[in-house]
Structures are given as structure tokens and as C-alpha cells.
């Protein structure tokens, strides 16, 4: 079987942050900027806390079958929860979306490359 790649986005909002936690997140905002967001195997958190209390945690997961996406989504949500909990940040309203890249439509550049 071939390995499939899944992109999983876990969204939520920070909850009950202390003034110190808020200041810490604001100080680290450049490292978590939405414009530098990436899907990584360890997960990448992005947010704009100055504008709103929401965050996005992007995870790159793998599986062999289409059905593996459900387990990959659970792993991604767990990774997000651990990342936040390990740092003492409260959160709420987690929800996830997942995409199996093997089923994603090809972009124009990919179509050109395959045609050559």
C-alpha cells in the first residue's frame, strides 16, 4: 500500500488566560504568525491574539488507507491539547477538519508538471 498524507487543522479558542499568559503569547506572536503557518508532523500553532482569541493548530499525519484519517484526526487533536496543556493555556471549542492529499484535486502547476 502507498502511504497517504493527511493535513489536519484543529481550531479552537483560548480560554481563561491570565494576564501573564496573554503577555507571553503576545511576546511570541511572531513565531506563531498566520502568514508563517505550516503543516508539520509535530504540529504548528498560529494565532493573532491581539485581534481575536482563536488559534489554529496544523498537523501533518500519515496513513495507508482512507479510513486512517479518523485516527489521524484524533492524534492531531490530542497533539493540540497536549501542546496547550503543557504550556498551561486554557482552551475550548476544539473542532477539526482533515484533508487526504491523495484525494485533493491537482492545481494548475501540478497538472502541467504531470503533462510533461
N, C-alpha and C positions, 0 to 999 in steps of 0.2 A: 504494500500500500504506500501511497505517497503521503507525505506529511502536509497537512493543511495549516495555514496561518490564520489566526483569528485576531481581529482588532476589537478590543472591548473598552467601552467607555463607561465608567462608573461616575455618576453625577450625584451631588448632594449639597448640603449647606452646612456651614459651620454652626455650632450651637453652643450657647453659653460660654463664649470665650471670655477670659479675664482680660483686663487691660494689658497685662504683661504679654499674654499670648497674642493678642491683636497687634501689639507693637512688634513682637518677634516676627509674626507673619508679614507685616508691612515692611520690616527691615530686609526680609528675604524675598520680597516680591519679584525682584529682577530674575532670580533663579527659577521662578515659577510663572513667568510671564506667558500669557496665552500665545503670543507670537513665536515662542520657542518650544511650544508643546510638542511632544513626540511620543510615539508608542514605543515602550521599552519592555523588556521582559521583567524587570523589577518594578515597573510602574513609574509614571511621572505625574506629579500633581501640578495643576495650574489653577490660578485664581487671580482675581482682581478685587481684592478685599476692600480697597478704597472706594470701589463703585458698588459692590454688592457682596453678600455673604456666601455666594455659591462657589463650588470648586468642581473640577473635573479631574479624574484620575484615569490615565490612559495606560492600558496594558496590552502587550503583545503575547499571545498564548499560541499553543500548537496542539494539534490532534491529528488522528489518522482518518476519522470518519466525520461526516457532517453532524452526527449525533453528539460528538465530543464537545460541541460548542456549549452545551448546557453546563457541563462540568468545568469547562474553562471559564465560564462566566462566574460561577461560584468561587473559583480560585481568585479571580480578579477582584471580586467584591471583598473577599477575605483579605487580600493584599492591601486594598484601600483601607479597610477597617484597622488592620494592624499598623499601617503607616501612620494613621491619625491617632490611634490609641497609644502607640509607643511614644508619641510626642505630647500626649496629654490633651489633644484637641477634641472637643466635643463635636458631634456631627449628627445629622438627622436626614431623613427622607432620601436614603440611597436608592437609586434605580440604575439599571444597566441596559446598555444596548450592545449588541455584538454583530460583527460582520465577518463572514467567512470569505477571505480574499479569493479563494478559488472559484467562488460564485459571483464575484464582482464583475461588472461589465468592464471591458477594456477601454482605456482612454484613447484619444486620437493618436498620441505618440506611440502607445503600445501597439495599436493596430498597424501603424506604418512600419514599426520595427519587425513585427511578425510577417509582414508582407514582403520584406527584403530577404 
